[in-house]
């Protein structure tokens, strides 16, 4: 655990420092977010935060290779992590081009498919999945490739869609990464397995990257991650989940506390867990596609009706709207992890308490903090 903590700190500090460099590059190259009708910022903000994030991940990878415990484990851990980082660099490059030249949606989709295909070509893909009854189905190469490609591309676009407020995407992914690391680490303890896994390393490094970037990105933001950052976050998070299928058996993934199958949501693993960690942005993505299609518009046409826009409409400030979205992400992510690994009344109480707090913060807080108009005070 101490080495994972060091990886987290290296990723966070490196990203924090490199963000200053990325901002300067963005200003000199003209990669700046102009103010548009659907945006909530009122002045141009530099892009290219993804460059700092990629640098933070690479720094964490290089340091981890020199740590006694992580470096003494199976070489598969760093081999798979290296492949994910190369694919991340590829998708980050596509994002940089988009930040500079505004690529069309089809070109960006092609880059996403290419990056996910690179993962599959080097063995980062699903090898099995579990149905609602707990039956395990082995996947052949083509089936695993299609499922992996779909999950990676869907997650990339989900993160991209939710990147609409200062600190929103980085916070949601950071919360999901911490929850996923908790799951990966707890899974190794429950099964008596080696603590070092690709999924744990990538998820804790990704969490550090998000924290380091948030210092510069929380409202008022000094730098946006841009597509170079949002697509990188989506790829690394989804790829870290995919690696579970290659490093754990179905029995290990389905085991709960004490080696028994957890009583709630055991079939989320390994396919549905990464989706659940990003349920908030994915729900926003689905609603946006349905909304635009019903209106006769392209699913990629921008609008100002995302979930975070609606939070602003009901009375939340921009900062509080972001915190509310973080709360929902934490509820889904950590609630899923708890229910996937453990069973018992305490799990229901914990998830129920988290749900009550999140709902109250979302809908009750705006009413309690709404300023009164002059002349409406009680006599």
Rosetta blueprint (number, residue, H / E / L):
1 X L
2 X H
3 X H
4 X H
5 X H
6 X H
7 X H
8 X H
9 X H
10 X H
11 X H
12 X H
13 X H
14 X H
15 X H
16 X H
17 X H
18 X H
19 X H
20 X H
21 X H
22 X H
23 X H
24 X H
25 X H
26 X H
27 X H
28 X H
29 X H
30 X L
31 X L
32 X E
33 X E
34 X L
35 X L
36 X L
37 X L
38 X L
39 X L
40 X L
41 X L
42 X L
43 X L
44 X L
45 X E
46 X E
47 X L
48 X L
49 X H
50 X H
51 X H
52 X H
53 X H
54 X H
55 X H
56 X H
57 X H
58 X H
59 X H
60 X H
61 X H
62 X H
63 X H
64 X H
65 X L
66 X L
67 X L
68 X H
69 X H
70 X H
71 X H
72 X L
73 X L
74 X L
75 X L
76 X H
77 X H
78 X H
79 X H
80 X H
81 X H
82 X H
83 X H
84 X H
85 X H
86 X H
87 X H
88 X H
89 X H
90 X H
91 X H
92 X H
93 X H
94 X H
95 X H
96 X H
97 X H
98 X H
99 X H
100 X H
101 X H
102 X L
103 X L
104 X L
105 X H
106 X H
107 X H
108 X H
109 X H
110 X H
111 X H
112 X H
113 X H
114 X H
115 X H
116 X H
117 X H
118 X H
119 X H
120 X H
121 X H
122 X L
123 X L
124 X L
125 X L
126 X L
127 X L
128 X E
129 X E
130 X E
131 X L
132 X L
133 X L
134 X L
135 X L
136 X E
137 X E
138 X E
139 X L
140 X L
141 X H
142 X H
143 X H
144 X H
145 X H
146 X H
147 X H
148 X H
149 X H
150 X H
151 X H
152 X H
153 X H
154 X H
155 X H
156 X H
157 X H
158 X H
159 X H
160 X H
161 X H
162 X H
163 X L
164 X L
165 X L
166 X L
167 X L
168 X H
169 X H
170 X H
171 X H
172 X H
173 X H
174 X H
175 X H
176 X H
177 X H
178 X H
179 X H
180 X H
181 X H
182 X H
183 X H
184 X H
185 X H
186 X H
187 X H
188 X H
189 X H
190 X H
191 X H
192 X L
193 X L
194 X L
195 X L
196 X L
197 X L
198 X H
199 X H
200 X H
201 X H
202 X H
203 X H
204 X H
205 X H
206 X H
207 X H
208 X H
209 X H
210 X H
211 X H
212 X H
213 X H
214 X H
215 X H
216 X H
217 X H
218 X L
219 X L
220 X L
221 X L
222 X L
223 X L
224 X L
225 X L
226 X H
227 X H
228 X H
229 X H
230 X H
231 X H
232 X H
233 X H
234 X H
235 X H
236 X H
237 X H
238 X H
239 X H
240 X H
241 X H
242 X H
243 X L
244 X H
245 X H
246 X H
247 X H
248 X L
249 X L
250 X H
251 X H
252 X H
253 X H
254 X H
255 X E
256 X L
257 X H
258 X H
259 X H
260 X L
261 X E
262 X L
263 X L
264 X L
265 X L
266 X H
267 X H
268 X H
269 X L
270 X L
271 X H
272 X H
273 X H
274 X H
275 X H
276 X H
277 X H
278 X L
279 X H
280 X H
281 X H
282 X H
283 X H
284 X H
285 X H
286 X H
287 X H
288 X H
289 X H
290 X H
291 X H
292 X H
293 X H
294 X H
295 X L
296 X L
297 X L
298 X L
299 X L
300 X L
301 X L
302 X L
303 X L
304 X L
305 X L
306 X L
307 X H
308 X H
309 X H
310 X H
311 X H
312 X H
313 X H
314 X L
315 X L
316 X L
317 X L
318 X H
319 X H
320 X H
321 X H
322 X H
323 X H
324 X H
325 X H
326 X H
327 X H
328 X H
329 X H
330 X H
331 X H
332 X H
333 X H
334 X H
335 X H
336 X H
337 X H
338 X H
339 X H
340 X H
341 X H
342 X L
343 X L
344 X L
345 X H
346 X H
347 X H
348 X H
349 X H
350 X H
351 X H
352 X H
353 X H
354 X H
355 X H
356 X H
357 X H
358 X H
359 X H
360 X H
361 X H
362 X H
363 X H
364 X H
365 X H
366 X H
367 X H
368 X H
369 X L
370 X L
371 X L
372 X L
373 X L
374 X L
375 X L
376 X L
377 X L
378 X L
379 X L
